[in-house]
Structures are given as C-alpha cells and as structure tokens.
C-alpha cells in the first residue's frame, strides 16, 4: 500500500490586550506575518501556499496549517511540527507589531462549547469499498483514543461538569457518519475530495482525532491508523463493530482506568485496549506481507504503549499527551488540594496547548519528562523544504524559487506565467509524481514548464 498522508491544524488564537481585534482579524494578521517563502497575500484572500509545499490560511476564525503530502509518519511529524513553529513565529511577529501578546494554542476546544478541528488525510485506493471503510473505521477511531487523546479538563461540550477525560473532541460528535465538520459531526467523515485522479484514489478525511503536542503521540497516531487502513485494504482487519460508536467514544474518553467494557454488535464486550490489541495483531500480519513505511518501528511503539497502558496508564506519561497532562494535573491537585472544578487546572490545560516559550510541553521536554521530537535540524529543514518524494516538491519549488511566475497554486495544479507572458496550467493529478527525482534543480521557470509539458500526455 503506497502511503500518502497529511494533517490540517486549526489553532486557537487570542489577544487579550486587543479586544478590538476578533479571531478572524488576528488570524489574518498571523497568516500575513508568515516568515517563510510563501505566495503573496492577494486583496482580501488570506490563503498562502508555502515553499515547503504546505498551505497556510484563515479558516472559520482560526489560522490553519495544512502539511504537504508526505509518505511516512516521520516525514508527516516533521512537517506538522514545522507548521507549529511557523504559526508560533508569525504570532510572535504580530505580537511585536501590535505591542500586545498574541497567543496561539494547538488544542480542539475553548472549554465554552466551541470545538475546532485537527484533520488527518489518508490516500486510499478507489477500489476499496466505501462500505467496508465506513464499517471498520468507527471502532478504530474510538479505541485509538487511548493512544491519541490529547487530554482535557472538563466534561461536556461547555465543560459544565468537573472531571478529566482522554479526548478533547469526544463530546462534539453526534452521529456515526456524516459530511459536516462544524456541527452534527460524524465520527466517520464522508467527504470525497481526493485532489488526485478520482478513478484511482479516495482521500479519507478523518476529523475525529485530537491535536497532540507529544511528538511520539502524533507519530503513533497517524502510523496506527495508516497500518489499520493498510490491513483493511488487504482484507486482514478483523470485523469488530461497536454497538453504539458515539456512546462508546464518550465512554472511552471518560474512563481513566481504561477498563470500561464496550458493547459490540455481536453481543459481547471488549475494552478499548483489547480491541486495539486485535487491530495491532492484524496490522502485524499485514506488515509481514506487504511493505509499509516504518511498520515495525510503529508496531513496537504500539505494542509497548498498549502493554504499559494495561499495566499502569501512568507508565505512558513520557509519551502520550493525555497521560502526561494527567500526571501534571494530579501533581497540582495533590499539592494544592484542588478539585477538578478549580480554574487553575483549566489554566494548566490551556498552557499545555500553547505554542512558543510559554508551553509546558517545551519545558517538560527540556526536563526530560516528555519524549523529544525529531532533531532540530530536521524541523528546520521542513520549514522551507518540501518532501522530495511527492508532488509537493514541485509545488514548493515554484513558490520558493519562481514566485514571480506563479499566478495560482492548488494541491493538484499550478497556474504559472512564462517569460513570454503566456499562461500555463501545470497539472499534477498523481501525488506520487513531480518529485525531486523528476525535477531539475536550479533551472529557469521556462525550463521547468518545458520539462513538465514533456512528461505529461
């Protein structure tokens, strides 16, 4: 199974010292302040393609960063962390210009009833029946929360009940499947917008995951789902169906013991860990039969996390967001004798999500209490360099090296102007082509156009 994946992150944003600027205005300023090579801001559009192949824009009052297409969980992680840094540095630049701090958060709810998205995208073969995907995915996503939950103080959409839960998003899903991403959300999103040849490919748009700050959790989260999808396409994923996925999602999110029984359609019960172990076994069989990027590293990390969760969930506090955050919060609760309703705990929750120097995540990593992410040089490279093995390479090269020739950029095409002023549409329907291997480095725009035209039928 060829792997192609990417993520989209909507960041929370606020500037308490500038009440005259709403979230949309602040987001626009942050996108404008992008400090890496990017297409220019045109009129009222705050939609920019970047030299690393990513997309940075304003969506529903949030700055949103979409990674370029990547072919492994490790590459995806580097580009997602590069996006965090691009957003944080842009916010810092706006803070300096305004003379008031602009704060950005990588989380999924404001704790007052609003939720914003973190979306994952996986390319699947069109031949895989949608019915099989829709049947299998709820169980995978619901039980993946034990690995991928970001942790949250408060129960209910508006945090009206005190407590702690594993997932930031669990309270905001109302049905099993559906198209909407802003209200009446479905655990399985039915959007079919492949940005590739539709006869060959489907883009699975996953909206039920949390935005995680732990690099390990992000890597494992996308890798586990990728392996499960590979096993599904190979006909190896076991048939494990939850009787009520929406209720099960809330149950898993609120169960800090990870021992709650989930009712299956066959009338039996299983815990989230038990289901994950069955999925892991199927993924192992798949990986032994077919190549998959980083498969055995992922299986090792997956197995160790499940074993630790089964023994004592706090053994994963060095890797998984919800467990690390819970350990931190319990420290405050014990020291200061705080109940879950105390506002200080909500403040700690928010500080966990904040990007930049104020982030608790950075401090925990520095102290050795949370597993570090990729080497700094890897993230530095991802700020300005697109993946070499997808069409993002061509997109990023045009933006970084020939911006004056670029008229418009999309995921699967570019509209460019040659030196003779003629317009050319460069189509890239195959996301695995137009890579660094196929593209000459350091050549003129006209030569890039001629090279593209020679390769395309």
C-alpha positions as CSV (number, residue, x, y, z in Angstrom):
1,X,0.0,0.0,0.0
2,X,1.6,3.3,-1.0
3,X,1.2,5.7,1.9
4,X,0.3,9.3,1.4
5,X,-0.8,11.4,4.4
6,X,-1.1,14.9,5.8
7,X,-2.8,16.8,8.5
8,X,-4.6,20.1,8.9
9,X,-4.5,22.0,12.2
10,X,-6.8,24.8,13.2
11,X,-5.1,26.8,16.0
12,X,-6.9,28.6,18.8
13,X,-6.0,32.3,18.9
14,X,-6.5,35.3,21.3
15,X,-5.0,38.6,22.1
16,X,-6.4,39.7,25.5
17,X,-4.8,43.1,25.2
18,X,-6.5,43.9,21.9
19,X,-10.3,43.3,22.3
20,X,-10.9,45.4,19.2
21,X,-9.4,42.5,17.1
22,X,-11.6,39.5,16.7
23,X,-10.3,36.0,16.0
24,X,-10.6,36.4,12.2
25,X,-8.7,39.6,12.2
26,X,-6.0,38.2,14.4
27,X,-5.7,35.1,12.2
28,X,-5.4,37.2,9.1
29,X,-2.5,39.1,10.7
30,X,-0.8,35.9,11.6
31,X,-1.1,34.5,8.1
32,X,0.2,37.7,6.7
33,X,3.2,37.6,9.0
34,X,4.3,34.2,7.8
35,X,8.1,34.3,7.9
36,X,9.0,31.6,5.3
37,X,8.7,31.7,1.5
38,X,5.1,31.9,0.5
39,X,2.7,33.1,-2.2
40,X,1.7,36.7,-1.5
41,X,-1.5,37.9,0.1
42,X,-3.8,39.0,-2.7
43,X,-6.6,41.5,-1.9
44,X,-8.7,40.0,0.9
45,X,-7.6,36.5,0.5
46,X,-5.6,35.0,3.3
47,X,-4.7,31.8,1.6
48,X,-1.0,31.2,1.0
49,X,1.0,28.2,-0.3
50,X,4.4,27.9,1.2
51,X,7.8,27.0,-0.2
52,X,7.8,23.7,1.8
53,X,4.7,22.6,-0.1
54,X,2.2,23.4,2.7
55,X,-0.8,25.6,2.9
56,X,-1.4,28.4,5.5
57,X,-4.7,30.3,5.6
58,X,-7.6,31.6,7.7
59,X,-10.5,29.2,8.3
60,X,-13.5,30.0,10.5
61,X,-11.6,32.5,12.6
62,X,-8.5,30.2,13.0
63,X,-5.1,30.2,11.4
64,X,-4.9,26.8,9.8
65,X,-1.8,25.0,8.6
66,X,-2.0,22.0,6.2
67,X,1.1,20.0,5.8
68,X,2.4,18.9,2.4
69,X,1.7,15.4,1.2
70,X,4.1,13.0,2.9
71,X,4.9,9.3,2.6
72,X,5.8,8.3,6.1
73,X,4.7,9.1,9.7
74,X,8.2,10.5,10.4
75,X,8.0,13.0,7.5
76,X,4.5,13.9,8.5
77,X,5.6,14.6,12.0
78,X,8.5,16.9,10.9
79,X,6.2,18.9,8.7
80,X,3.5,19.2,11.3
81,X,6.0,20.4,13.9
82,X,7.3,22.8,11.3
83,X,3.8,24.2,10.9
84,X,3.6,24.7,14.7
85,X,6.8,26.7,14.5
86,X,5.7,28.8,11.5
87,X,2.5,29.7,13.3
88,X,4.2,30.5,16.6
89,X,6.8,32.7,15.0
90,X,4.2,34.5,12.9
91,X,2.2,35.1,16.1
92,X,5.3,36.4,17.8
93,X,5.9,38.9,15.0
94,X,2.3,40.1,15.2
95,X,2.7,40.5,19.0
96,X,5.7,42.7,18.5
97,X,3.9,44.8,15.8
98,X,0.8,45.2,18.0
99,X,2.6,45.8,21.2
100,X,0.3,43.2,22.8
101,X,0.8,39.4,23.1
102,X,-1.0,37.2,20.5
103,X,-1.3,33.7,21.9
104,X,-1.9,30.6,19.8
105,X,-2.9,27.2,21.0
106,X,-2.8,23.7,19.5
107,X,-5.9,22.2,21.0
108,X,-9.5,21.5,20.0
109,X,-11.9,23.3,22.3
110,X,-12.2,26.7,24.1
111,X,-13.9,24.9,27.0
112,X,-17.0,27.1,26.4
113,X,-18.8,24.9,23.9
114,X,-16.7,25.6,20.7
115,X,-14.6,23.0,19.1
116,X,-12.2,23.4,16.2
117,X,-10.5,20.8,14.1
118,X,-7.5,18.7,13.7
119,X,-7.9,16.7,10.5
120,X,-5.9,13.8,9.1
121,X,-5.9,12.7,5.4
122,X,-5.0,9.3,4.0
123,X,-5.0,8.3,0.4
124,X,-6.8,5.0,-0.3
125,X,-7.4,3.0,-3.4
126,X,-10.8,3.8,-5.0
127,X,-11.3,0.0,-5.4
128,X,-11.6,-0.3,-1.6
129,X,-15.4,-0.3,-1.0
130,X,-16.6,2.7,1.0
131,X,-19.0,0.4,2.9
132,X,-16.0,-1.5,4.3
133,X,-14.3,1.7,5.3
134,X,-17.4,3.1,7.0
135,X,-18.0,-0.2,8.8
136,X,-14.5,-0.6,10.2
137,X,-13.4,3.0,10.9
138,X,-15.6,3.9,14.0
139,X,-14.1,1.1,16.0
140,X,-10.5,2.0,15.1
141,X,-11.0,5.7,15.8
142,X,-13.0,5.3,19.1
143,X,-10.4,2.9,20.6
144,X,-7.4,4.8,19.2
145,X,-8.3,7.5,21.8
146,X,-6.3,5.6,24.5
147,X,-3.2,6.3,22.4
148,X,-4.1,9.6,20.7
149,X,-6.2,11.5,23.1
150,X,-4.8,15.0,24.0
151,X,-6.5,15.1,27.4
152,X,-9.0,17.6,28.6
153,X,-10.1,19.2,31.8
154,X,-14.0,19.3,31.9
155,X,-16.8,17.1,30.8
156,X,-19.5,18.1,28.3
157,X,-19.2,20.4,25.3
158,X,-19.1,23.5,27.5
159,X,-17.2,21.8,30.4
160,X,-20.2,22.1,32.6
161,X,-19.2,19.1,34.6
162,X,-15.9,18.8,36.5
163,X,-13.6,16.0,35.6
164,X,-10.9,14.9,33.2
165,X,-11.1,12.9,30.0
166,X,-8.8,11.4,27.4
167,X,-10.1,13.2,24.4
168,X,-10.7,16.9,23.5
169,X,-13.1,16.0,20.7
170,X,-15.2,13.2,22.1
171,X,-18.1,15.4,23.3
172,X,-18.5,17.1,19.9
173,X,-19.7,14.1,17.8
174,X,-23.3,13.4,17.4
175,X,-23.5,10.6,14.9
176,X,-21.6,7.7,13.4
177,X,-21.0,9.3,9.9
178,X,-21.7,12.5,8.1
179,X,-20.3,15.2,5.9
180,X,-20.4,18.2,8.3
181,X,-17.2,19.2,10.1
182,X,-18.6,22.1,12.2
183,X,-21.8,20.8,13.7
184,X,-23.7,17.5,13.9
185,X,-20.3,15.9,13.3
186,X,-19.9,12.2,12.3
187,X,-17.1,10.1,13.7
188,X,-16.6,9.0,10.1
189,X,-16.4,11.9,7.7
190,X,-17.9,11.2,4.3
191,X,-16.1,13.9,2.3
192,X,-14.8,12.5,-1.0
193,X,-12.4,15.1,-2.4
194,X,-9.3,13.2,-3.5
195,X,-7.2,16.0,-5.0
196,X,-6.0,13.2,-7.3
197,X,-7.4,11.0,-10.1
198,X,-10.8,10.1,-8.7
199,X,-11.0,6.9,-10.6
200,X,-7.9,5.6,-8.8
201,X,-7.9,7.3,-5.4
202,X,-10.0,8.3,-2.4
203,X,-8.9,10.8,0.3
204,X,-10.1,9.6,3.7
205,X,-10.7,12.8,5.7
206,X,-10.5,12.0,9.4
207,X,-11.9,14.6,11.8
208,X,-12.3,12.6,15.0
209,X,-8.7,12.9,16.2
210,X,-7.1,15.3,18.7
211,X,-4.3,17.7,18.1
212,X,-1.5,16.2,20.1
213,X,1.6,18.0,21.4
214,X,3.7,15.0,22.2
215,X,5.8,14.1,19.0
216,X,5.6,10.4,19.8
217,X,1.8,10.5,20.2
218,X,1.4,12.3,16.8
219,X,3.7,9.8,15.1
220,X,2.0,6.8,16.6
221,X,-1.5,8.2,16.0
222,X,-1.1,8.6,12.2
223,X,1.0,5.4,12.0
224,X,-1.5,3.2,13.8
225,X,-4.4,4.4,11.6
226,X,-2.2,4.0,8.4
227,X,-1.4,0.4,9.4
228,X,-5.1,-0.3,10.1
229,X,-6.1,1.1,6.8
230,X,-3.5,-1.0,5.0
231,X,-4.8,-4.1,6.8
232,X,-8.3,-3.1,5.8
233,X,-7.4,-2.7,2.1
234,X,-5.6,-6.1,2.3
235,X,-8.7,-7.8,3.8
236,X,-6.9,-8.5,7.1
237,X,-8.6,-6.2,9.5
238,X,-10.9,-8.1,11.9
239,X,-14.6,-7.4,12.0
240,X,-15.1,-5.6,15.3
241,X,-18.1,-3.4,15.4
242,X,-19.2,-1.3,18.3
243,X,-23.0,-1.4,19.0
244,X,-23.1,2.4,19.7
245,X,-19.9,4.1,18.5
246,X,-21.0,7.6,19.7
247,X,-21.7,6.4,23.2
248,X,-18.5,4.3,23.1
249,X,-16.5,7.3,22.2
250,X,-17.7,9.2,25.3
251,X,-17.2,6.1,27.4
252,X,-13.6,5.6,26.3
253,X,-12.8,9.3,26.8
254,X,-14.1,9.4,30.4
255,X,-12.6,6.1,31.5
256,X,-9.3,6.9,33.2
257,X,-9.0,3.2,34.2
258,X,-9.2,2.0,30.5
259,X,-11.2,-0.9,31.8
260,X,-14.7,0.0,30.7
261,X,-16.5,-2.7,28.7
262,X,-17.6,-1.6,25.2
263,X,-20.6,-3.5,23.8
264,X,-20.0,-5.0,20.4
265,X,-22.7,-5.7,17.8
266,X,-22.2,-9.5,18.3
267,X,-23.4,-9.1,21.9
268,X,-20.0,-9.5,23.6
269,X,-17.9,-6.8,25.2
270,X,-14.3,-5.7,25.0
271,X,-12.2,-2.9,26.4
272,X,-10.6,-0.3,24.2
273,X,-7.1,-1.8,24.9
274,X,-8.4,-5.3,24.0
275,X,-9.8,-4.0,20.6
276,X,-6.5,-2.2,19.9
277,X,-4.6,-5.4,20.6
278,X,-6.7,-7.2,18.0
279,X,-6.1,-4.4,15.5
280,X,-2.4,-4.5,16.3
281,X,-2.2,-8.2,15.6
282,X,-3.9,-7.7,12.2
283,X,-1.6,-4.9,11.4
284,X,1.4,-7.1,12.2
285,X,0.1,-9.7,9.8
286,X,-0.3,-7.0,7.1
287,X,3.2,-5.6,7.7
288,X,4.7,-9.1,7.4
289,X,3.1,-9.5,3.9
290,X,3.3,-6.0,2.4
291,X,5.8,-3.1,2.7
292,X,4.7,-0.2,4.8
293,X,6.8,2.8,5.9
294,X,8.3,2.3,9.4
295,X,5.9,-0.6,10.0
296,X,8.0,-2.5,12.6
297,X,9.0,0.7,14.5
298,X,5.3,1.6,14.7
299,X,4.3,-1.9,15.8
300,X,7.0,-1.9,18.5
301,X,5.8,1.5,19.8
302,X,2.2,0.5,19.6
303,X,2.8,-2.7,21.5
304,X,4.8,-1.1,24.2
305,X,2.2,1.6,24.7
306,X,-0.6,-0.9,25.0
307,X,1.4,-3.1,27.4
308,X,2.1,0.0,29.6
309,X,-1.5,1.2,29.5
310,X,-2.7,-2.3,30.5
311,X,-0.2,-2.4,33.4
312,X,-0.4,1.2,34.6
313,X,-1.6,4.1,32.3
314,X,0.8,6.5,34.0
315,X,3.7,4.5,32.6
316,X,2.9,6.3,29.3
317,X,3.2,9.8,30.8
318,X,6.5,10.2,29.0
319,X,4.9,9.6,25.5
320,X,1.1,10.1,25.4
321,X,-0.5,13.5,25.8
322,X,-3.5,12.6,28.0
323,X,-1.3,10.6,30.4
324,X,1.4,13.3,30.6
325,X,-1.1,16.0,31.2
326,X,-3.0,13.9,33.8
327,X,0.3,13.4,35.7
328,X,1.0,17.1,35.7
329,X,-2.5,18.0,36.8
330,X,-2.6,15.4,39.5
331,X,0.6,16.9,40.9
332,X,-1.1,20.3,41.2
333,X,-4.2,18.6,42.7
334,X,-2.2,16.8,45.3
335,X,0.0,19.7,46.2
336,X,-2.8,22.3,46.5
337,X,-5.7,20.1,47.3
338,X,-7.7,21.1,44.2
339,X,-10.9,19.6,42.8
340,X,-11.4,19.2,39.1
341,X,-13.6,22.3,39.1
342,X,-10.7,24.6,40.2
343,X,-9.9,27.1,37.4
344,X,-6.1,26.6,37.9
345,X,-6.4,23.2,36.3
346,X,-8.1,24.6,33.3
347,X,-5.3,27.1,33.0
348,X,-2.7,24.3,33.1
349,X,-4.7,22.5,30.4
350,X,-4.5,25.6,28.2
351,X,-0.8,26.2,29.0
352,X,-0.2,22.6,27.7
353,X,-1.6,23.6,24.3
354,X,0.1,27.0,24.0
355,X,2.8,27.3,21.3
356,X,6.0,29.1,22.0
357,X,8.1,29.7,25.0
358,X,5.2,29.6,27.4
359,X,4.4,26.0,26.5
360,X,4.5,23.4,29.3
361,X,5.4,20.8,26.6
362,X,8.7,22.5,25.8
363,X,9.6,22.7,29.5
364,X,8.8,19.1,30.1
365,X,10.9,18.0,27.1
366,X,13.8,20.2,28.4
367,X,13.4,18.5,31.8
368,X,13.5,15.0,30.2
369,X,9.9,14.2,31.3
370,X,8.4,14.0,27.8
371,X,10.0,12.2,24.8
372,X,11.6,14.7,22.4
373,X,10.6,15.0,18.8
374,X,12.8,15.0,15.7
375,X,16.2,16.6,15.7
376,X,16.0,20.4,15.5
377,X,17.8,20.3,12.1
378,X,15.0,18.1,10.7
379,X,12.3,20.6,11.7
380,X,14.5,23.5,10.5
381,X,14.7,21.8,7.1
382,X,10.9,21.2,6.9
383,X,10.3,24.9,7.4
384,X,11.4,25.7,3.9
385,X,12.0,22.3,2.1
386,X,9.1,20.2,0.7
387,X,9.1,16.4,0.8
388,X,11.3,15.1,-2.1
389,X,9.1,12.1,-2.9
390,X,5.7,13.7,-3.6
391,X,4.3,16.4,-5.9
392,X,4.7,18.8,-3.0
393,X,8.3,19.1,-4.2
394,X,7.2,20.8,-7.5
395,X,4.7,23.0,-5.7
396,X,7.2,24.1,-3.2
397,X,9.9,24.7,-5.7
398,X,7.8,27.0,-7.8
399,X,6.7,29.0,-4.7
400,X,10.3,29.2,-3.2
401,X,12.2,29.8,-6.4
402,X,9.8,31.3,-9.0
403,X,7.2,33.1,-7.0
404,X,7.0,35.9,-9.6
405,X,5.8,33.4,-12.2
406,X,3.1,31.9,-10.0
407,X,-0.5,33.0,-10.6
408,X,-2.4,30.4,-8.6
409,X,-1.5,27.2,-6.7
410,X,-3.6,24.3,-5.8
411,X,-2.9,20.8,-4.5
412,X,-3.0,19.2,-7.9
413,X,-2.2,22.0,-10.3
414,X,-0.4,25.3,-10.7
415,X,-1.1,28.3,-13.0
416,X,2.1,29.9,-14.0
417,X,3.3,32.6,-16.4
418,X,6.4,32.0,-18.6
419,X,8.9,34.7,-19.6
420,X,6.9,35.3,-22.8
421,X,3.8,36.1,-20.6
422,X,1.9,33.1,-21.7
423,X,-0.1,31.2,-19.1
424,X,0.5,27.5,-18.5
425,X,-1.5,25.1,-16.3
426,X,0.7,22.5,-14.8
427,X,-1.5,19.6,-13.8
428,X,-0.3,17.2,-11.1
429,X,-3.1,14.6,-10.7
430,X,-0.7,11.9,-9.5
431,X,0.6,12.8,-6.0
432,X,3.5,10.4,-6.3
433,X,4.9,12.1,-9.4
434,X,6.6,15.5,-10.0
435,X,9.1,14.6,-7.3
436,X,12.7,15.7,-6.8
437,X,13.9,12.8,-9.0
438,X,11.8,14.1,-11.9
439,X,12.6,17.8,-11.5
440,X,15.8,19.6,-12.4
441,X,17.2,21.7,-9.7
442,X,18.1,25.4,-10.0
443,X,16.7,25.8,-13.6
444,X,14.6,28.6,-15.0
445,X,10.8,28.8,-14.9
446,X,10.6,28.3,-18.7
447,X,12.7,25.1,-18.5
448,X,10.5,23.8,-15.7
449,X,7.5,24.4,-17.8
450,X,9.0,22.6,-20.8
451,X,10.1,19.7,-18.7
452,X,6.6,19.4,-17.2
453,X,5.0,19.5,-20.7
454,X,7.3,16.8,-22.0
455,X,6.3,14.5,-19.2
456,X,2.6,15.0,-19.4
457,X,0.5,13.3,-22.1
